[in-house]
């Protein structure tokens, strides 16, 4: 469901452990109904969602950058999605597609 080939290296830098990417993965697990999240993981997922809402941003990925994952201002074409979905990657459908959106506040 993650639209990017995230940089991995056995010798050197990797983006898999990026704090923002971890927050996205936990957020998606929560949105898909994973009830096995620890209290800390649930708090991290909530923190990710709060940042997206508060700053009106989406998470984006640049495999060539040092950090990999950063936030950018939300654009109208992003709709309610929490990430910058690549235009050349088909969107998932059903509950996986719905998980990519911010839920209505208070839910």
N, C-alpha and C positions, 0 to 999 in steps of 0.2 A: 504494500500500500504506500510505501515511501517512494516518491517518484524519482529519486536521485540514486545514482551509483555513488555511494558515499566512500570517500577515500579511506583506504585501509593499507597499512604497511606494517610488515613484521619488523622492519628496521627503519625507524623514523616516525614521522608524524602520521597521525590518524585523526579522522574527524568523528569517529564513532562515539568517542567519550565526551564530545563537546556538550557543555552544560545545556545549551539551548536545544540541541538535538535530543538529549535525554528527556528534557521537559516535553518535547513534542511526542516522543514515543509513549511516555507515561500518560499524557493527555489523551492520546488515541486509544490506549488500553482502557482508560476510564470511560471514554465515550462509547466504546464497544461493549461495555458492561463487565469488564474484568473485575471481579470482586476479590481477587487475590492480592490486590495492591496493599502494601504495608501502609501504615499511617503516614510514614515519611514520603513514600511514593505518591500517595493521594495528595499530600500537601504540595509536593513538587508539581503535580499535574495542575492543581488549582493555581499555583503561582504562575505557571506558564499562561494559563487562561487569563488571569488578572492582568498580566503584562500586555497581552494582545489587546485586551479591551481598553486598558488605561491609556496606552500610548497610541492606539489605533494603528497598529502595525501588523505585518505578516512576517513569518520566518522565511528566509530565503537561503539558498545554498550556492556557494561558489567554490568548486573543488580546487581552484588554483590559489585561493587566498589562504593565509596562515590559519585563521580561525575556522574557515569553512562556512559556518552558520552565523548569520547576522539577521537583524530585523531591518525592514524598510517600511516607509510609510504605506499605508493601505491605499489602493487605487480603486476606482469604481468597478473595474473588471474583476477584482478579487472577490466581490460579493461579501459573503460572511466567512469565507475560508480563512483558516489560521496560517496557511502557508502559501507561498508563491508557487502555484502549480505550473510546471513547464507546459507551454502551449503545444509542444509536440508529443506529449505523453497523454494517452487516453485516461480520462477520469474513471475511477471505479464507480460502481453502481450500488444502489440499495443502501444498506446500513453502513457500509464502508465509505460511501460518498457522504452520507449524512454526518459521519464522525469527523469529517474534515472541517465542518462548519462550527462556528460558535453557537452554542445552544442559547435560547432566549435567557436573558438574565433571570436569576433566581431559580433555575432548574438544575 
